[in-house]
Amino acid sequence: MILQSIRFNAIVLAIFALITAIILASTDSLTRDKIAESERQAAQRKLLEIIPIERHDNDLLMDVQPIPQRFWAKLGLKKGGDIHIARRDGMPVAAIIPAITPDGYSGNIAMIIGINFDDTIAGVRVTEHRETPGLGDKVDLKKSDWILDFNGKSLVNPEASAWDVKKNGGAYDQFTGATITPRAVINQIAVTLEYFSQDRERLLNQAKENLDTTRESSNE
């Protein structure tokens, strides 16, 4: 009788453990999917701030090109990254490039820089920083619209010598009590424009090749 009772309890516990494991596995799977989808939507929103939906008709998250290793240092990237290509009717209209400047007052400032294929800036957003609240954090659009001043600018507008804060004879405002942070961002944006001018043709050709490959696959 005791042996039967032990066996019964063991079976009940085993069944309970199995059911619990299934529930936990299902919950974990659902949670992971929700987190992944939430992260995807957040990333997409950042890209759409720079290249709004009316300017393109492709999936910005999926249409990417890896950054050649020779350009990693120029863009401040230690592990590389992907460039998101915006297209309209299949043709590339802009690229969104990740970049990091290590020269912020409190360390690295990460950003994404949208550059049109006519070499003008589509938009810039700071995605991560540790700058001082009320001072250097004005590079963040949530704190200030300073970052919008780069829209439409290029390496020739303003000229190279003007890619600095006004305090140093440049074209861009500094922040009251904070010059290091805006200078770091300005410099990295200019460097990223230089990178784009050097890699523009490769990006354009690769984007066209990818389009041709996609069309060929759809016709098979």
N, C-alpha and C positions, 0 to 999 in steps of 0.2 A: 504493500500500500504506500509506504513512504517512497519507494523507488518510482512508482507510477506518478506520484505527486511531483517528485523532482523532475521527472521527464516532462510532465505536462507544463510545469513552470518554465523549464528550459526552452520548450517549443514556443510558449507564449512570448518569452523574452526575445527569442530569435526572430519571431514574426514581427514583434514590436520594433526591434532594431532594424529589420529590413525595411519596414514601412517608413521609419524615421529617416533612414538613409536615402530612400527614394524621394521623400519630401524635401530633404535638404538639398539633394542633387538638383531637383527640379527648380527649387527656389534660387539656388546659386546660378543655374543656367539662365533663368529669367532675369535675375539681377544683372548678370554680366551683359546680357543682350540690351537691357535698358541703359546701362552705363555706357556701353559702346555707342548706342544710338544717340544718347545725350551728348557724348563727346563729339560725334560726327556733326550733329546739329550746331554745336558751339563753334567748331572749326569752320563750318560752312558759313555761319553768320559773319565771322571775321573776314572771310574772303569776299563775301557779298557787300561788306561795307566799302571795300575798295573797288570792286568791279560789280556794280549792281546788276540785277537780273536782266534789265532792259538792254544791257550792253553785250550780253552773250547768251548762247543757247545750249551750252554743253555743261557737263558736270565738272565743276572746278576741282572737286576733291579727287576725282578719278583721272582727270587729264593732267598728268604730271610728267616731268622730265628730271632725272637725277642731275645734280650739279657735279661737273667734272672735278676730280680731286685737286687739280692745279689751281682751282679758284676758291677752295675752302678757306684758306687763310685770309684771302682778300675780303671775304664775306664774314669773317670771324667765326667760322663753323669748324668745330673739331671733328665732328662725325658726319659731315656732309649734310645733305637735305634734298628736298624735292622742290622744283619750281612748278607752280600751278599755271597752266595755260588757259586763257580765256579765248573762246572762239565764237564767231558769228557766221552762220551759214558755212561752217567748216573752216573758215579762214581765221588764223590767229590774230587777235586784236590787242592782247596784253599778256604780260607775264607777272606773276606775283612771286617775289623772291624773298626768302628768309635771310636775315642778316643779324649779326650781334656785334655791338661795340663793347669792348671791355673797358672803355674809358669813362664810364659814368662816374659820378661822384661817389656812389656807393657800390660800384661794380658793374657787372654786365647789364646791358640794356638790349633786350631782344625785340625785333620788329619784323614786320612783313612790309615789303615795298612793292607796290604795283607800278609797273612801267609799261606804257603803251608801246607798240611797235613803231611808233613815230618818234621814239626816244624821250617822250615827255612823261612826267610822273602822273599816274592815275590816282594814287593815294598812298598814304603811309599810316600804319598803326603800330604803336608799341604794344607788344603782347606780354612782356614780363620785365619787371624792374624792381629795384629796392631803393629808389630815390626818396629823399626826405619829403614827407608830407607837407604840402603848402609851399614847397620850393621846387625841387627838381621833378616832383611828380606831375608837373604841368605838361610834360611830354605825353601824358596819357589823355586821350580825348575825353575821358570821363571827368577830368579836372580842368581842362582848358582846350580851346580850339586852335591852339598854337600849331599843332601838327598839320592842320589843314592848309597852312601857308605854302606847303610844298606842292600842292595840286597844280598841275600844268607846267611846273618848272622843268628845266633840263640842264645839261652841262653848258649850254650857251645862253641860258636864260634863268638866272643871271650868269654872268661870265665866271670863269673858274675862281678868280680872286675874290669874288663876292660870296662864296660859299663859306660864310663865317657869321658870327654874331656882329651886330652893328657896332658894338664896343670896339671891335677889331677892324672896323671898316667894311664889314660884310653887309649882306642884305637882310639878315634875319634878326628878329628881336631876341634878346636874352631875357632871363627871368630876373626879377628883383631879388638880389641876394644869391643868385645861382647862375653862374656862367658856364661851369664845367659841363653840366648835363646837356644843355642845348647844343654846345659846341660838339660834344661827342656824337649826338644824334645827327647833326648837320653834316659832320665829316663822314659818317658811315653812309648816309644817303648819297652823298657825292661819290664816294668810293663804289657804291653799288651801281650807280649810273655808269661809272667807268667800266665796271665788270660787264654790264649789259651791252655797252658799245663794243666790247671785245668778243662777246659770245652771242651777239644778236643773230648773226647769219646762221650759226649752227642751230640755235634754238628754232629759228624760222624754218630752216630746211628739215629738221627733225620733226617738227610739228606737221609739216606738209607730208612727209613720208608716212607718219602715223595715220594721217587722214587717208592717204592713198591705200594703205594696207587695210584700213577699216572698210573702205568702199569695196575693195577687191573681195574681202571676206563676206560682205553682205550680198555680193553678186554671185557667189558660188552656190 
